[in-house]
Every structure is written in structure tokens, then in C-alpha cells.
């Protein structure tokens, strides 16, 4: 069995999060309670915890001329899957804070990336590499 990543993150409203992660991102819902919901994000466990006082972008750092929101999370996808996912998000009206693009073009670590916010203001980044050996390349 492959190792799975687990991430717990704050949200301001569970029903709003259920709709976004379930209907927009296509995450299957797992267990839940009055205070949290488990989701399957591309095979990894993410957990939306009700904590309205802790949501949102807290900082931005410049990366390849973009102002990247911090904190953020997401998944590294194969390039074809990234392109299909980006088109699906566009068709569902997702507003990008950094449009799908190629970052570090022609350099070590060249990657596709896109950023958007969930309804609680949490930043998500999905990225892709044409060559997965470049994920940790220096």
C-alpha cells in the first residue's frame, strides 16, 4: 500500500465546504461529525474542521513573479490530469488567484501550477510536472 498524506485545515462553514470539496473538486466524502468532514482528495485524506477564526490566507511570498498565498495545500498531478482538472474547474466557475500556467519554464523544476481559494478563503495549489523526476530537483 502507498503512504497517504493527511491534512486537517480550518473552515468557516461545513455545509459550504461539503459543497465545494464534494461538488466542485469531486472529493468523495468520508466520515463526518458536527465539527469536521473527511474528504478523499486524489487518494489522500483531508479533513475540514470547523474553526472560523482560523481561516484564510495569512501571507504572500513572491515565486517566479507571482504572489503565492501562504498557507496553501494541494496535489501534484500528471500533466494531462492537471489540464483536465483545470478545465473542469473553469467550467464550474472557479475563480483563480493565479491562473493555470507554466512556472520556471525551461528551468529545473518546470511545472504547471494554479491557485484558487475555497469558500473559507483557504488557498489551494494544484501543480503538475511533465517529468516527475523534477519534483525535488535543485
N, C-alpha and C positions, 0 to 999 in steps of 0.2 A: 504494500500500500504506500502511496505517495504521502509525504508530510503535508498537512493542511495548515494554512495560516488562519489565525483567529484575531479579530479586531472588534473591540467594543467602542462605540462612539456615541456622543450625546445628540439627542433630537429634542425639538420643542413640542412635537405632536406625533403620537404613534400612528394614528389613522392616516395622516398626511404622509408619513414615512412609509407606511404599508402600501399606499397607492403608488408612490414614486418608485420605491425599490422593487415592488412587485410588478406593476403595470408598465412603467417606463423602462426600467433596467432589466426586467424579465427575471428577477430573482425569485426562486421558489422559497416560500415561507416555511420555516421550521416551527419549533416550539415558541410559545409566547406567554406573557403574563400581563398584568395590568401595567407593568413598568418597563417591559422590554420585548423585542421581537428578534428572533434568529432569522437570518436570510442566507441563502446559498448564492454567493457571488462568484460565478465561474468555478465552482467546486470548493470555495473557501468559505469559512463561517464568519459572517459579520453580524454584529448584534447592536441594534438601535436601542439605546437606553434613554428613557425619559429623563432629561436633565436640561430643561430650557435655559437655565442660567449659564450653561457651559458651551453653547453652540456658536458656530461662526468662525470666519477667518480672523486670525489674530495678527497676522504679519504678512508681508510680501517680500520676496527676495528676487533680484534680477537673475534670470537664467537665459542666456542666449537672446537677449533683448526683450524678454517677456517678464512681466511682474507676476511671479508664481506665488499663489496663495499658500500660507503655512498656518496650520497643518493641512495636509491633504492625504488621500489614500486612493488606491485603485488597483488595477490589474495590468500586467504586461501580457499582451496578446500577440498571436501570429499576425503578420501584416494584413492578410486577406480578411481575417476575422475583425481586426481593428477597423478596416474600411467599411465592412458591412455594419458593424456596430455603430460607427459614426453616422452612416446614412440612416440607420434606424432611429437614432436619437434625433437627427434633424427632422425626420418625418413626423416625430411625436412632439415637435415644437420645443425641444430643449434649447435653452439659450446658453451659448458657450461664453465663458470669460476668456478663454484662449481657444480660438477655432482650431479644428483639426489641421495639423501642419507637420512638416518635417523639421526637426530641430537638429542642429550640428551637422547640417548637410555636407557630405563629403569628408567628414572628420571621423575620428574614432568615436564610437558611441552614437552614430547617426540613428535617429529614432523618429517615429511618428508620435505625436502627443496631442491631447486635447484636455481641456479643463472645463468643468461646469459645477454648479452648486446644487445641492439637494434643497428641499423646501426649508430646511432648518439653517441653511447657509453654510453647511459643511462642504468643503471643496473636494472634488473627486478628479483624479487624473487617470486616464487610461492611455497607455502607450503601446508601441509595437516596434519590433526590430525585424528588419529583413534577414538579419544574421544574429541569432540568439547568442552567439559567442561574444557579441559586443555588449551584452547587458552589463557586465562588470569590467569591461576593458578600460584601461587607463590611457 
